[in-house]
């Protein structure tokens, strides 16, 4: 079985960023469909995607919803990018294992392959 941590760092500023987040969502869905262990973590500017993808009119809302139960966010970055309200409304898990951020080291130690978008 494969263990993967998909980390979205891309913000919401460009079509290239949209391409990155869509590729991350597709990768997450592929891991899920194959029965693999995976996490999808929105970190840094990537935390801004939570509100965007939660919008039912967004082209990739359904794709996001299909893997939403496996989504978590960086606790520090949620506040830094002022998306606390939408993250709280969605009830997403906030990761803060290392100085307010997700612990990448712990993921590696647990055998997760780190994939960034």
C-alpha positions in Angstrom: 0.0 0.0 0.0 1.2 3.5 -0.8 1.3 6.3 1.7 1.2 9.8 0.3 0.9 13.3 1.7 -0.2 15.8 -1.0 0.6 19.4 0.0 -1.0 22.3 -1.8 1.2 25.4 -1.5 -0.1 27.2 -4.6 -2.2 30.3 -4.0 -5.3 31.4 -5.9 -3.7 34.1 -8.1 -3.3 32.5 -11.5 -4.5 29.9 -13.9 -1.2 28.0 -13.2 -2.2 27.9 -9.5 -5.6 26.5 -10.5 -3.8 23.8 -12.5 -1.7 22.9 -9.5 -4.7 22.5 -7.1 -6.7 20.5 -9.7 -3.7 18.2 -10.2 -3.5 17.8 -6.4 -7.2 17.0 -6.1 -7.0 14.5 -9.0 -3.9 12.8 -7.4 -5.8 12.6 -4.1 -8.8 11.0 -5.7 -6.5 8.5 -7.5 -4.9 7.5 -4.2 -8.4 7.2 -2.6 -9.7 5.1 -5.5 -6.8 2.7 -5.2 -7.4 2.4 -1.4 -4.1 4.0 -0.5 -3.4 6.0 2.7 -3.1 9.7 1.8 -3.6 13.1 3.2 -4.3 16.3 1.4 -2.9 19.3 3.2 -3.5 22.9 2.3 -0.6 24.9 3.5 0.8 28.4 3.0 -1.1 30.3 0.4 -2.8 27.0 -0.5 -5.2 27.5 2.5 -7.0 30.1 0.3 -8.4 27.3 -1.8 -10.7 26.1 0.9 -13.1 28.9 0.4 -12.8 28.9 -3.3 -13.4 25.1 -3.7 -16.3 25.2 -1.1 -18.2 27.5 -3.5 -20.8 25.3 -5.2 -20.3 27.3 -8.5 -16.6 26.5 -8.7 -15.8 24.2 -11.6 -13.9 21.8 -9.2 -16.3 21.9 -6.3 -17.5 18.4 -6.9 -13.9 17.0 -7.2 -13.0 18.8 -3.9 -16.1 17.4 -2.2 -15.2 13.9 -3.3 -12.0 13.9 -1.2 -13.0 16.5 1.4 -13.0 14.1 4.3 -9.3 13.6 3.8 -8.5 17.4 3.8 -6.6 19.2 6.5 -5.0 22.6 6.8 -2.0 24.3 8.4 -3.3 26.0 11.5 -0.8 28.8 11.4 -1.4 29.6 7.7 -5.2 29.6 8.0 -4.8 32.6 10.3 -2.0 34.2 8.3 -4.1 34.1 5.1 -7.3 35.1 7.0 -9.4 32.1 6.1 -10.3 31.1 9.7 -14.0 31.5 9.2 -14.4 29.3 6.1 -12.1 26.6 7.6 -14.1 26.6 10.8 -17.4 26.5 8.9 -16.1 23.4 7.0 -14.9 21.8 10.2 -11.5 20.9 8.6 -8.7 19.5 10.8 -6.1 22.1 11.6 -2.5 20.7 11.8 -0.1 22.3 14.3 2.4 19.7 15.2 5.5 21.8 14.6 5.4 25.4 15.7 1.8 25.8 14.4 2.5 24.0 11.1 2.0 20.4 9.9 5.0 18.2 10.7 6.5 17.2 7.4 9.2 15.2 9.3 6.5 13.1 11.1 4.9 12.3 7.7 8.2 11.2 6.3 9.0 9.2 9.5 5.6 7.5 9.1 6.6 6.4 5.5 4.6 9.0 3.6 5.8 10.2 0.2 5.6 14.0 0.1 4.1 15.4 -3.1 3.8 19.2 -3.4 1.7 21.3 -5.7 
